[in-house]
Amino acid sequence: MAQEPGGTEIADIAALKALAQPRRQQIFQHLSLYGPATSAVLARALGLNTGATSYHLRELARYGFVEETEGESARRERWWRAVPGDRRFPRRTRQTAEMRLVMDEFNHHAYAADLALFEQVQRESADADLGEWADGFPYSRGSIRLTLPEFREFFEEYIALLNRYKRPDAETPPEARTVLTRLLAFPAPEDAS
């Protein structure tokens, strides 16, 4: 993995394929959101079998996306956690044809999962007593005119903003909630008129 400005670029096709596999995306997302878990906990939460979940965890660990951690029980179980980090993918112009196929599949599943989760949480919020968090669904859709260097700078500033609000668990107030953020930015099609 190469170091990009502020992040680590994942250019190894095997690592990309490992992360792009839909069940592994689910496992990685679950560990990222809810913290450490065993393969049995993940299997129940995601509707998978424990053997397959263990296999997928080992594959994710092989490429550094997850790692074993201390368990939350006295029993001898294997606990896993998502390895935190700013992971970047190679720019489209530097991707091979095979890498583009893998990235297209990865993005397809990731965007669909993100949208499904957003819709689920939004629906469930109507029935839940979220208090002030009921208004925690901001949405923005806009357009800006940028050069490519400005676009890259915009992205780095976005990542810097996210990082400014990250803090260790010990410094997080008890009333804080995990907030999922997604940035989807792309050049508009050329005007065909």
Summary of the structure (lengths in Angstrom):
residues: 193
radius of gyration: 18.7
end to end distance: 43.0
largest distance: 67.8
contacts: 421
relative contact order: 0.12
helix: 53%
strand: 9%
